[in-house]
Amino acid sequence: MTSQDPDSGPAAAADAIAAALDRLPSVRRHAASAVGTHLPGRRVHGVRVHEAGIEVHVAAVWPTTVDEAARAVRAAVAPVATATVDVTIDDVLLDDQPRSGGHGPEGSATEVSHV
Protein backbone atom coordinates (compact mmCIF):
# COMPACT_ATOMS: atom_id res chain seq x y z
CA MET A 1 0.00 0.00 0.00
CA THR A 2 1.35 3.41 -0.83
CA SER A 3 1.39 6.18 1.74
CA GLN A 4 -2.06 7.70 2.16
CA ASP A 5 -3.36 10.88 3.70
CA PRO A 6 -4.54 9.59 7.12
CA ASP A 7 -7.69 11.72 6.84
CA SER A 8 -8.89 10.02 3.64
CA GLY A 9 -8.85 6.74 1.78
CA PRO A 10 -8.14 3.35 3.33
CA ALA A 11 -6.60 4.77 6.51
CA ALA A 12 -9.67 6.82 7.40
CA ALA A 13 -12.03 3.99 6.45
CA ALA A 14 -10.10 1.46 8.55
CA ASP A 15 -10.05 3.77 11.57
CA ALA A 16 -13.77 4.59 11.25
CA ILE A 17 -14.72 0.92 10.94
CA ALA A 18 -12.46 -0.05 13.87
CA ALA A 19 -14.02 2.68 16.03
CA ALA A 20 -17.52 1.46 15.15
CA LEU A 21 -16.56 -2.12 16.02
CA ASP A 22 -14.91 -1.12 19.29
CA ARG A 23 -18.22 0.37 20.49
CA LEU A 24 -19.97 -3.00 20.17
CA PRO A 25 -20.21 -5.01 23.40
CA SER A 26 -21.05 -8.20 21.48
CA VAL A 27 -17.81 -8.47 19.46
CA ARG A 28 -14.09 -7.82 19.71
CA ARG A 29 -11.81 -7.10 16.76
CA HIS A 30 -9.64 -10.13 16.23
CA ALA A 31 -6.11 -8.95 17.03
CA ALA A 32 -4.51 -12.30 16.16
CA SER A 33 -6.10 -12.42 12.72
CA ALA A 34 -3.90 -12.10 9.67
CA VAL A 35 -6.39 -9.47 8.51
CA GLY A 36 -5.44 -5.89 9.19
CA THR A 37 -4.80 -2.56 7.53
CA HIS A 38 -1.12 -1.63 7.68
CA LEU A 39 -0.56 2.08 8.15
CA PRO A 40 2.62 4.03 8.86
CA GLY A 41 3.74 3.03 12.35
CA ARG A 42 0.64 0.99 13.22
CA ARG A 43 -1.80 -1.69 12.19
CA VAL A 44 -5.60 -1.64 12.45
CA HIS A 45 -6.27 -5.19 13.63
CA GLY A 46 -9.24 -7.10 12.25
CA VAL A 47 -10.03 -4.62 9.46
CA ARG A 48 -8.67 -4.78 5.93
CA VAL A 49 -9.58 -2.07 3.44
CA HIS A 50 -8.58 -2.75 -0.16
CA GLU A 51 -9.72 -2.09 -3.70
CA ALA A 52 -12.02 -5.14 -3.78
CA GLY A 53 -13.85 -4.25 -0.56
CA ILE A 54 -13.58 -4.40 3.21
CA GLU A 55 -12.87 -7.42 5.40
CA VAL A 56 -13.77 -7.44 9.09
CA HIS A 57 -12.62 -10.22 11.42
CA VAL A 58 -14.08 -10.31 14.91
CA ALA A 59 -14.68 -12.65 17.82
CA ALA A 60 -18.21 -12.92 19.20
CA VAL A 61 -18.56 -12.40 22.96
CA TRP A 62 -20.44 -15.24 24.67
CA PRO A 63 -23.45 -15.62 24.81
CA THR A 64 -23.79 -13.69 21.55
CA THR A 65 -24.52 -16.05 18.66
CA VAL A 66 -22.65 -15.91 15.37
CA ASP A 67 -25.77 -14.56 13.65
CA GLU A 68 -26.27 -11.86 16.29
CA ALA A 69 -22.61 -10.83 16.07
CA ALA A 70 -22.71 -10.63 12.26
CA ARG A 71 -25.90 -8.53 12.36
CA ALA A 72 -24.37 -6.19 14.96
CA VAL A 73 -21.23 -5.75 12.85
CA ARG A 74 -23.25 -5.06 9.69
CA ALA A 75 -25.36 -2.45 11.48
CA ALA A 76 -22.34 -0.76 13.11
CA VAL A 77 -20.22 -0.45 9.97
CA ALA A 78 -22.99 0.37 7.47
CA PRO A 79 -22.82 4.16 8.10
CA VAL A 80 -19.04 4.28 7.53
CA ALA A 81 -18.39 1.48 5.03
CA THR A 82 -17.60 2.65 1.51
CA ALA A 83 -17.69 -0.80 -0.12
CA THR A 84 -18.97 -4.33 0.34
CA VAL A 85 -18.04 -5.68 3.79
CA ASP A 86 -17.15 -9.33 4.36
CA VAL A 87 -17.70 -10.24 8.03
CA THR A 88 -15.87 -13.22 9.48
CA ILE A 89 -16.47 -14.50 13.00
CA ASP A 90 -13.12 -16.05 13.93
CA ASP A 91 -13.74 -17.05 17.52
CA VAL A 92 -16.05 -16.89 20.53
CA LEU A 93 -14.71 -15.25 23.69
CA LEU A 94 -15.93 -15.08 27.25
CA ASP A 95 -16.98 -11.58 28.32
CA ASP A 96 -14.17 -11.38 30.88
CA GLN A 97 -11.43 -11.72 28.24
CA PRO A 98 -9.72 -8.37 27.63
CA ARG A 99 -10.46 -6.29 24.52
CA SER A 100 -6.79 -5.85 23.70
CA GLY A 101 -5.84 -9.52 24.03
CA GLY A 102 -4.41 -11.22 20.99
CA HIS A 103 -6.83 -14.11 20.89
CA GLY A 104 -6.17 -16.48 18.03
CA PRO A 105 -8.81 -18.55 16.31
CA GLU A 106 -9.12 -22.17 17.37
CA GLY A 107 -10.30 -23.30 13.96
CA SER A 108 -11.57 -22.01 10.68
CA ALA A 109 -13.92 -19.06 10.36
CA THR A 110 -17.56 -19.83 11.04
CA GLU A 111 -19.31 -17.26 8.86
CA VAL A 112 -18.72 -14.87 6.04
CA SER A 113 -21.49 -12.42 5.32
CA HIS A 114 -21.87 -9.40 3.09
CA VAL A 115 -23.27 -5.97 3.87
TIRO-2110 file (N, C-alpha, C; in Angstrom, 1 decimal):
// TIRO-2110
0.9, -1.2, 0.0, N, 1, A
0.0, 0.0, 0.0, CA, 1, A
0.9, 1.2, 0.0, C, 1, A
0.6, 2.2, -0.8, N, 2, A
1.4, 3.4, -0.8, CA, 2, A
0.9, 4.3, 0.3, C, 2, A
1.8, 5.3, 0.6, N, 3, A
1.4, 6.2, 1.7, CA, 3, A
0.1, 6.9, 1.4, C, 3, A
-0.8, 7.1, 2.4, N, 4, A
-2.1, 7.7, 2.2, CA, 4, A
-2.2, 8.8, 3.1, C, 4, A
-3.0, 9.8, 2.8, N, 5, A
-3.4, 10.9, 3.7, CA, 5, A
-4.2, 10.2, 4.8, C, 5, A
-3.8, 10.3, 6.1, N, 6, A
-4.5, 9.6, 7.1, CA, 6, A
-6.0, 10.1, 7.3, C, 6, A
-6.3, 11.2, 6.7, N, 7, A
-7.7, 11.7, 6.8, CA, 7, A
-8.6, 11.3, 5.7, C, 7, A
-8.1, 10.5, 4.8, N, 8, A
-8.9, 10.0, 3.6, CA, 8, A
-8.4, 8.6, 3.2, C, 8, A
-9.2, 8.0, 2.4, N, 9, A
-8.9, 6.7, 1.8, CA, 9, A
-8.9, 5.6, 2.8, C, 9, A
-8.1, 4.6, 2.5, N, 10, A
-8.1, 3.3, 3.3, CA, 10, A
-7.8, 3.6, 4.8, C, 10, A
-6.9, 4.5, 5.1, N, 11, A
-6.6, 4.8, 6.5, CA, 11, A
-7.8, 5.3, 7.3, C, 11, A
-8.5, 6.3, 6.7, N, 12, A
-9.7, 6.8, 7.4, CA, 12, A
-10.8, 5.8, 7.5, C, 12, A
-11.0, 5.0, 6.4, N, 13, A
-12.0, 4.0, 6.5, CA, 13, A
-11.7, 2.9, 7.5, C, 13, A
-10.5, 2.5, 7.6, N, 14, A
-10.1, 1.5, 8.5, CA, 14, A
-10.3, 2.0, 10.0, C, 14, A
-9.9, 3.2, 10.2, N, 15, A
-10.1, 3.8, 11.6, CA, 15, A
-11.5, 3.9, 11.9, C, 15, A
-12.3, 4.4, 11.0, N, 16, A
-13.8, 4.6, 11.2, CA, 16, A
-14.5, 3.3, 11.5, C, 16, A
-14.1, 2.2, 10.7, N, 17, A
-14.7, 0.9, 10.9, CA, 17, A
-14.3, 0.3, 12.3, C, 17, A
-13.0, 0.5, 12.6, N, 18, A
-12.5, 0.0, 13.9, CA, 18, A
-13.2, 0.6, 15.0, C, 18, A
-13.3, 1.9, 15.0, N, 19, A
-14.0, 2.7, 16.0, CA, 19, A
-15.5, 2.2, 16.2, C, 19, A
-16.1, 2.0, 15.1, N, 20, A
-17.5, 1.5, 15.2, CA, 20, A
-17.6, 0.1, 15.8, C, 20, A
-16.6, -0.8, 15.4, N, 21, A
-16.6, -2.1, 16.0, CA, 21, A
-16.2, -2.1, 17.5, C, 21, A
-15.3, -1.2, 17.9, N, 22, A
-14.9, -1.1, 19.3, CA, 22, A
-16.0, -0.7, 20.2, C, 22, A
-17.1, 0.0, 19.7, N, 23, A
-18.2, 0.4, 20.5, CA, 23, A
-19.2, -0.8, 20.7, C, 23, A
-19.0, -1.9, 20.0, N, 24, A
-20.0, -3.0, 20.2, CA, 24, A
-19.6, -3.9, 21.4, C, 24, A
-20.5, -4.1, 22.3, N, 25, A
-20.2, -5.0, 23.4, CA, 25, A
-20.3, -6.5, 23.0, C, 25, A
-20.8, -6.8, 21.9, N, 26, A
-21.1, -8.2, 21.5, CA, 26, A
-19.9, -8.8, 20.7, C, 26, A
-18.9, -8.0, 20.2, N, 27, A
-17.8, -8.5, 19.5, CA, 27, A
-16.5, -7.8, 19.9, C, 27, A
-15.4, -8.4, 19.5, N, 28, A
-14.1, -7.8, 19.7, CA, 28, A
-13.4, -8.0, 18.4, C, 28, A
-12.6, -6.9, 17.9, N, 29, A
-11.8, -7.1, 16.8, CA, 29, A
-10.8, -8.2, 17.0, C, 29, A
-10.5, -9.0, 16.0, N, 30, A
-9.6, -10.1, 16.2, CA, 30, A
-8.2, -9.8, 16.0, C, 30, A
-7.5, -9.4, 17.1, N, 31, A
-6.1, -9.0, 17.0, CA, 31, A
-5.1, -10.0, 16.5, C, 31, A
-5.4, -11.3, 16.6, N, 32, A
-4.5, -12.3, 16.2, CA, 32, A
-4.8, -12.7, 14.7, C, 32, A
-5.8, -12.1, 14.1, N, 33, A
-6.1, -12.4, 12.7, CA, 33, A
-5.0, -11.9, 11.8, C, 33, A
-4.8, -12.6, 10.7, N, 34, A
-3.9, -12.1, 9.7, CA, 34, A
-4.5, -10.9, 9.0, C, 34, A
-5.7, -10.6, 9.2, N, 35, A
-6.4, -9.5, 8.5, CA, 35, A
-6.1, -8.2, 9.3, C, 35, A
-5.7, -7.2, 8.6, N, 36, A
-5.4, -5.9, 9.2, CA, 36, A
-5.1, -4.9, 8.1, C, 36, A
-5.2, -3.6, 8.4, N, 37, A
-4.8, -2.6, 7.5, CA, 37, A
-3.5, -2.0, 8.1, C, 37, A
-2.4, -2.1, 7.3, N, 38, A
-1.1, -1.6, 7.7, CA, 38, A
-1.0, -0.2, 7.3, C, 38, A
-0.7, 0.6, 8.3, N, 39, A
-0.6, 2.1, 8.1, CA, 39, A
0.8, 2.5, 8.7, C, 39, A
1.3, 3.6, 8.4, N, 40, A
2.6, 4.0, 8.9, CA, 40, A
2.7, 4.0, 10.4, C, 40, A
3.5, 3.1, 10.9, N, 41, A
3.7, 3.0, 12.3, CA, 41, A
2.7, 2.3, 13.1, C, 41, A
1.7, 1.7, 12.5, N, 42, A
0.6, 1.0, 13.2, CA, 42, A
-0.1, 0.1, 12.3, C, 42, A
-1.0, -0.7, 12.9, N, 43, A
-1.8, -1.7, 12.2, CA, 43, A
-3.2, -1.6, 12.8, C, 43, A
-4.2, -1.6, 12.0, N, 44, A
-5.6, -1.6, 12.4, CA, 44, A
-6.0, -3.1, 12.4, C, 44, A
-6.0, -3.8, 13.5, N, 45, A
-6.3, -5.2, 13.6, CA, 45, A
-7.7, -5.5, 13.3, C, 45, A
-7.9, -6.6, 12.5, N, 46, A
-9.2, -7.1, 12.3, CA, 46, A
-10.0, -6.4, 11.2, C, 46, A
-9.4, -5.4, 10.5, N, 47, A
-10.0, -4.6, 9.5, CA, 47, A
-9.1, -4.5, 8.3, C, 47, A
-9.5, -4.9, 7.1, N, 48, A
-8.7, -4.8, 5.9, CA, 48, A
-9.5, -4.0, 4.9, C, 48, A
-8.9, -2.9, 4.5, N, 49, A
-9.6, -2.1, 3.4, CA, 49, A
-8.7, -2.2, 2.2, C, 49, A
-9.3, -2.6, 1.1, N, 50, A
-8.6, -2.7, -0.2, CA, 50, A
-9.5, -2.4, -1.3, C, 50, A
-9.0, -2.5, -2.5, N, 51, A
-9.7, -2.1, -3.7, CA, 51, A
-11.0, -3.0, -3.9, C, 51, A
-10.9, -4.2, -3.5, N, 52, A
-12.0, -5.1, -3.8, CA, 52, A
-13.1, -5.0, -2.7, C, 52, A
-12.8, -4.4, -1.6, N, 53, A
-13.9, -4.3, -0.6, CA, 53, A
-13.2, -4.1, 0.8, C, 53, A
-14.0, -4.5, 1.8, N, 54, A
-13.6, -4.4, 3.2, CA, 54, A
-13.8, -5.7, 3.9, C, 54, A
-12.8, -6.2, 4.6, N, 55, A
-12.9, -7.4, 5.4, CA, 55, A
-12.8, -7.1, 6.9, C, 55, A
-13.7, -7.7, 7.6, N, 56, A
-13.8, -7.4, 9.1, CA, 56, A
-13.7, -8.8, 9.8, C, 56, A
-12.7, -9.0, 10.7, N, 57, A
-12.6, -10.2, 11.4, CA, 57, A
-12.8, -9.9, 12.9, C, 57, A
-13.8, -10.6, 13.5, N, 58, A
-14.1, -10.3, 14.9, CA, 58, A
-14.3, -11.6, 15.6, C, 58, A
-14.3, -11.5, 17.0, N, 59, A
-14.7, -12.7, 17.8, CA, 59, A
-16.0, -12.3, 18.5, C, 59, A
-16.9, -13.2, 18.5, N, 60, A
-18.2, -12.9, 19.2, CA, 60, A
-18.0, -13.1, 20.7, C, 60, A
-18.7, -12.3, 21.5, N, 61, A
-18.6, -12.4, 23.0, CA, 61, A
-19.7, -13.2, 23.4, C, 61, A
-19.4, -14.3, 24.1, N, 62, A
-20.4, -15.2, 24.7, CA, 62, A
-21.4, -14.5, 25.6, C, 62, A
-22.7, -14.6, 25.5, N, 63, A
-23.4, -15.6, 24.8, CA, 63, A
-24.0, -15.2, 23.5, C, 63, A
-23.4, -14.2, 22.9, N, 64, A
-23.8, -13.7, 21.6, CA, 64, A
-23.6, -14.8, 20.5, C, 64, A
-24.6, -15.0, 19.7, N, 65, A
-24.5, -16.0, 18.7, CA, 65, A
-23.8, -15.5, 17.5, C, 65, A
-23.3, -16.3, 16.6, N, 66, A
-22.7, -15.9, 15.4, CA, 66, A
-23.6, -15.0, 14.5, C, 66, A
-24.8, -15.4, 14.4, N, 67, A
-25.8, -14.6, 13.6, CA, 67, A
-26.0, -13.2, 14.3, C, 67, A
-26.1, -13.1, 15.6, N, 68, A
-26.3, -11.9, 16.3, CA, 68, A
-25.0, -11.0, 16.1, C, 68, A
-23.9, -11.6, 16.2, N, 69, A
-22.6, -10.8, 16.1, CA, 69, A
-22.5, -10.3, 14.7, C, 69, A
-22.8, -11.1, 13.7, N, 70, A
-22.7, -10.6, 12.3, CA, 70, A
-23.7, -9.5, 12.0, C, 70, A
-24.9, -9.6, 12.5, N, 71, A
-25.9, -8.5, 12.4, CA, 71, A
-25.4, -7.2, 13.0, C, 71, A
-24.9, -7.4, 14.2, N, 72, A
-24.4, -6.2, 15.0, CA, 72, A
-23.2, -5.5, 14.2, C, 72, A
-22.3, -6.3, 13.6, N, 73, A
-21.2, -5.7, 12.8, CA, 73, A
-21.8, -5.0, 11.6, C, 73, A
-22.7, -5.7, 10.9, N, 74, A
-23.3, -5.1, 9.7, CA, 74, A
-23.9, -3.7, 10.0, C, 74, A
-24.7, -3.7, 11.1, N, 75, A
-25.4, -2.4, 11.5, CA, 75, A
-24.4, -1.4, 11.9, C, 75, A
-23.3, -1.7, 12.6, N, 76, A
-22.3, -0.8, 13.1, CA, 76, A
-21.5, -0.2, 12.0, C, 76, A
-21.1, -1.0, 11.0, N, 77, A
-20.2, -0.4, 10.0, CA, 77, A
-21.0, 0.1, 8.8, C, 77, A
-22.2, -0.1, 8.6, N, 78, A
-23.0, 0.4, 7.5, CA, 78, A
-22.9, 1.9, 7.3, C, 78, A
-22.9, 2.7, 8.3, N, 79, A
-22.8, 4.2, 8.1, CA, 79, A
-21.4, 4.6, 7.6, C, 79, A
-20.4, 3.8, 7.9, N, 80, A
-19.0, 4.3, 7.5, CA, 80, A
-18.4, 3.5, 6.4, C, 80, A
-19.0, 2.3, 6.1, N, 81, A
-18.4, 1.5, 5.0, CA, 81, A
-18.6, 2.1, 3.7, C, 81, A
-17.6, 2.1, 2.9, N, 82, A
-17.6, 2.6, 1.5, CA, 82, A
-17.6, 1.6, 0.4, C, 82, A
-17.7, 0.3, 0.8, N, 83, A
-17.7, -0.8, -0.1, CA, 83, A
-18.4, -2.0, 0.5, C, 83, A
-18.4, -3.1, -0.2, N, 84, A
-19.0, -4.3, 0.3, CA, 84, A
-18.1, -4.8, 1.5, C, 84, A
-18.8, -5.2, 2.6, N, 85, A
-18.0, -5.7, 3.8, CA, 85, A
-18.2, -7.2, 4.0, C, 85, A
-17.1, -7.9, 4.0, N, 86, A
-17.1, -9.3, 4.4, CA, 86, A
-16.9, -9.4, 5.9, C, 86, A
-17.8, -10.1, 6.6, N, 87, A
-17.7, -10.2, 8.0, CA, 87, A
-17.3, -11.7, 8.3, C, 87, A
-16.3, -11.9, 9.1, N, 88, A
-15.9, -13.2, 9.5, CA, 88, A
-15.8, -13.3, 11.0, C, 88, A
-16.5, -14.3, 11.6, N, 89, A
-16.5, -14.5, 13.0, CA, 89, A
-15.4, -15.6, 13.2, C, 89, A
-14.3, -15.2, 13.8, N, 90, A
-13.1, -16.1, 13.9, CA, 90, A
-13.2, -16.9, 15.2, C, 90, A
-13.9, -16.4, 16.2, N, 91, A
-13.7, -17.0, 17.5, CA, 91, A
-14.9, -16.6, 18.4, C, 91, A
-15.1, -17.3, 19.5, N, 92, A
-16.1, -16.9, 20.5, CA, 92, A
-15.3, -16.7, 21.8, C, 92, A
-15.4, -15.6, 22.5, N, 93, A
-14.7, -15.3, 23.7, CA, 93, A
-15.7, -15.1, 24.9, C, 93, A
-15.2, -15.4, 26.0, N, 94, A
-15.9, -15.1, 27.2, CA, 94, A
-15.9, -13.6, 27.5, C, 94, A
-16.9, -13.0, 28.1, N, 95, A
-17.0, -11.6, 28.3, CA, 95, A
-15.8, -11.0, 29.2, C, 95, A
-15.2, -11.9, 30.0, N, 96, A
-14.2, -11.4, 30.9, CA, 96, A
-12.8, -11.4, 30.2, C, 96, A
-12.7, -11.8, 28.9, N, 97, A
-11.4, -11.7, 28.2, CA, 97, A
-11.2, -10.3, 27.8, C, 97, A
-10.0, -9.8, 27.9, N, 98, A
-9.7, -8.4, 27.6, CA, 98, A
-9.9, -8.0, 26.2, C, 98, A
-10.3, -6.8, 25.9, N, 99, A
-10.5, -6.3, 24.5, CA, 99, A
-9.2, -6.3, 23.8, C, 99, A
-8.1, -6.0, 24.4, N, 100, A
-6.8, -5.8, 23.7, CA, 100, A
-6.0, -7.2, 23.6, C, 100, A
-6.5, -8.3, 24.1, N, 101, A
-5.8, -9.5, 24.0, CA, 101, A
-5.7, -10.0, 22.6, C, 101, A
-4.6, -10.7, 22.3, N, 102, A
-4.4, -11.2, 21.0, CA, 102, A
-4.9, -12.6, 20.9, C, 102, A
-6.2, -12.8, 20.9, N, 103, A
-6.8, -14.1, 20.9, CA, 103, A
-6.8, -14.7, 19.5, C, 103, A
-6.2, -15.8, 19.3, N, 104, A
-6.2, -16.5, 18.0, CA, 104, A
-7.3, -17.4, 17.8, C, 104, A
-7.7, -17.6, 16.6, N, 105, A
-8.8, -18.6, 16.3, CA, 105, A
-8.4, -20.0, 16.6, C, 105, A
-9.3, -20.8, 17.1, N, 106, A
-9.1, -22.2, 17.4, CA, 106, A
-9.3, -23.0, 16.1, C, 106, A
-10.0, -22.5, 15.2, N, 107, A
-10.3, -23.3, 14.0, CA, 107, A
-10.6, -22.4, 12.8, C, 107, A
-11.3, -22.9, 11.8, N, 108, A
-11.6, -22.0, 10.7, CA, 108, A
-12.7, -21.1, 11.0, C, 108, A
-12.9, -20.0, 10.2, N, 109, A
-13.9, -19.1, 10.4, CA, 109, A
-15.3, -19.7, 10.2, C, 109, A
-16.2, -19.2, 11.0, N, 110, A
-17.6, -19.8, 11.0, CA, 110, A
-18.6, -19.2, 10.2, C, 110, A
-18.3, -17.9, 9.7, N, 111, A
-19.3, -17.3, 8.9, CA, 111, A
-18.6, -16.2, 8.1, C, 111, A
-19.1, -16.0, 6.8, N, 112, A
-18.7, -14.9, 6.0, CA, 112, A
-20.0, -14.3, 5.5, C, 112, A
-20.3, -13.0, 5.8, N, 113, A
-21.5, -12.4, 5.3, CA, 113, A
-21.2, -11.1, 4.7, C, 113, A
-22.1, -10.6, 3.8, N, 114, A
-21.9, -9.4, 3.1, CA, 114, A
-22.9, -8.3, 3.5, C, 114, A
-22.4, -7.1, 3.6, N, 115, A
-23.3, -6.0, 3.9, CA, 115, A
-23.7, -5.4, 2.5, C, 115, A
END
